[in-house]
Amino acid sequence: TTAGGRTVMAGLSIAAGDTAEILAFAQRFAIIDEVTGQLRAPFVVSGGQVFINYAMIDTAFIQNLVLGMTLRSSAVNAKGQPLLEINIPAGLLTLRSAGAGGSSTLNNDGLVVSDEGGVVRTQVGKLTL
């Protein structure tokens, strides 16, 4: 039982031999850090899925990746916008200059190149934005 009165273990089995394993028996599994006095679960296993709050991964080989959100680079330009942005639901790819320069946007309708002021300088494809 934690300091707050929460039960934290439903069942645990540790085995060693040809194959070492640690098995937790529960409908939900999480690692809890109670150092700060707040219950924070860095990851939770529930319903056959793993939910991770924050992950630092050095190398990842992903066989099947399904995306349903916008991916953004951590690097930003002088205006605070990500240098690379991929909006999966909209099918939109945006590349921006590292400085205060322009950007290029590519989607199924065409390609738009804008200068640092957002003025369209080149547009190929559908002529409405």
N, C-alpha and C positions, 0 to 999 in steps of 0.2 A: 504494500500500500504506500502511495506517495505521501508527501507532507500534506497535500491537499485532500487526502482521503480517497484517491482514485486507485482502484485495483489495476495492476499492470501486468499480471501474468496469469494466463488461463491454463497453460500446460507447456512443459518443455521436456524434450528428450534429447540427450546427448549420447552419441555412440561413436566408438572408435574401433577400428579393425581394418579390413581391406579398404573400406570406404568410410571416412569420417563424415559424420553429418550431425547437424543441429536442427531439430524439428520443433516448430512451435505449433501448438494446437489451439487455434482460435479462428473466429470468423474474420478478424481484422488483426493485422500485425503491424506494429510501428516501433521505431526506436525513439525513445523520449529523452530529451535533455532537459532536466529540471534545475540546472545550475542557477538560472536567472529567477526561478520561482514561477516561471510561466511554462506551461506544457507546450512544447514545440516538437512536432514530428517531422524530421527531415525527409522521411519517406513513409508511406503507408502501403501495405498490400491488402487489398480488399476486393472480393469478387473476382479473383484471378487476374487483377490488374495491379500494376505498381504505379503509385503517384509520388513524384519527386518534386519537392518544393524548389530546389536549386541544385544544379549539377555542374560540376567542372569535369569535362571529359577530355582527356588528352587525345585519344584516337578512337574513332568509332567506325565500325564497318556495319552498316545497316542494310539488310537484305531487302526489306520492304518498308518504305517510309510513306505514310499517308499524312499529308499536310492539309490543314483547314484554316490556317491563320496567315498573318503577315510576318514574314521574316525580315529583320532589319540588321544591318551591320552595326557593330558597336562604335565604329569610327564615324564621325560626323563632320560635316562641312562647317564653314564659318557661320552659317545661319542655324546650326544645331540640328540639321537634317541628316539622316543616315546617308552614307555614300552609296549604299546598295539597299534597295527595298524591293521585296518580291511580295506582292499582294496576291496570294493564292486564290481567294474567292473571286476577285475581279480579273484574274489573268493578266496582271500588270507588273512589268519590270521597270524600275527606275534606277538609273545610274546618275550620280551627281558628282560635280567637280569637288575636289578636296578643299579648295579655297572658296571664294565667294562667286565662283563661276557658274555656268549654266548646268543644265541637266538634259538627259535623254530618257524618254519614256517609250516603251515598246509594249504593245498589246496586240490582240487579234485584228484590231482595226487599222493599225499602222504604226509609224514611228514619228515622234515629235521631238525636236531639239529646240530647247529654250536657252536664252542668254541669262546672265546673272540677274537681270531685272524681271525675269519671268516672261519676256517677250518671245513668242514663237518665231524662230528663225528658219526652220525647215520642218515641213510636214509632208509625210508620204503616206498615202492611204486615205482613209475616211477623213473628210475635211471638216468635221465637227468634233469638238472635244467633249 
